Amino acid sequence: MATHGLPSVPAKTCYDVIIIGGAIMGSSTAWFLTETADFTGSILVIERDPSYERAATSLSNSCIRQQYSTDLNVRISQFGADFVKNLRRYMGGDARVPDLSIRNFGYMYLAEDEAFADVLRRNQKVQVAAGAATQLMTADQIKAAYPFYNVDDIVLGSINLKDEGYFDGSTMFEWLRRSARERGVEYVTNEVVAITRNAAGSRVESVTLKSGEVIACGQVVNAAGTRGGAVAAMAGIALPIEPRKRYTWIFAAETPLDRDLPLTIDPSGVHVRENGGGTYMVGGHADVDPAADPDDFTMDHGLWQDHIWPIVATRIPQFEALKVTSEWAGQYDYNALDQNAVTGPHPEVGNFLFLNGFSGHGLQQSPAMGRGTAEWLTFANYRTLNLREFHYERVAENRPLIESAII
């Protein structure tokens, strides 16, 4: 049987690397393994839904930013920006690969009190030290540059107009996946329903598929997105990853703005950005934000009218007259510990690797995370960015790695 052109049963009964999840993280890891000359093993990617219709990759707002509070997260996104802008070169000059760019309207963080203004000041120092072009702006400066904002309650803002804004994440994903398959990575449409460890509990020996096959592995990567916590649990490992619903609306403004709208993070947490052609994209969630069923993509139709639109129209009065043209619900693989990634090997089950918990910034981080995971699979070490501070030990020790610039 084949689904979306993919077989459901693997061609072999043993692989050097099995990747659970074929969306952006799994495909990035698979592709970077094919780029690593020292890796000569076999790779199997298991994806339960090859349409990717509800994958966070597909439902993402597809933006990239440098404005993080930790040096490592800044540098991860800097590599992501370079990868996006030079995708064809990274893929060996393949003439089929399109030229991608970043639409640099920037992210505008707005602080309504001195406490968050101090956070923006600290973050800006980290970002500038890493080479980002983040600028702090007073309310008057914001109003002068972007006169459509209501800034009566704003103390400070920060924005970066270099390698920060929209990019075509779906095309990047398509080419990572396509190129990986062309290079010999095997993708199957199936689902892992059990993970078996050896008698000592120190290694994963095999995964069992929904169709009944038991496939042995040298190493296994958990790139299962919102199901990452459930996949870890199959291996007897606790991972604080849960699905959280996030809502998106596209609207047409009766009177469009006369310049690009940065991705504006209101102090309420609601964010709105330029979408092109007089349309704009808004993202947000309800104040009560529980874990969701991973199959729950129902839209909360009252949320827009009761919560989101009033915030957007207050911040940008020109948006009091608008028409919603589309809306959808997606999900984040939310790390309940600290909203940062969990990567690298389990300290006791050494051939079980994490690639989980990106909490909404996975697409932009996927090139660096896939590259780093491929390095660890090959060398048991990192050759470029050192991702060790994202390793599982901090989860086991309940030691959060706080990223203060989560949206």
Buried (B, 14 or more C-beta within 10 A) or exposed (E): EEBEEBBBBBEEEEBBBBBBBBBBBBBBBBBBBBBBEEBEEBBBBBBBBBEBEBBBBBBBBBBBBBBBBBEBBBBBBBBBBBBBBEBBEBBEEBEEBEEBEBBBBBBBBBBBEEEBBEBBBEBBEBBBEBEBBBBBBBBEBBBEBBEBBEBEEBBBBBBBBBBBBBBBBBBBBBBBBBBBBEEEBBBBBBBBEEBBBEEEEEBBBBBBBEBEBEBBBBBBBBBBBBBBBBBBEBBEBEBBBBBBBBBBBBBBBEEBBEEBBBBBBBBBBBBBBBBEEBBBBBBBBBEEEEBBEBEEBEBBEEBBEEBBBBBBBBBBEBBBEBEBEEBEBBBBBBBBBBBBBBBBBBEBBEBBBBBBBBBBBBBBBBBBBBBBBBBBBBEEEBBEBEBBBBBBEBBEEEEEBEBBBBB
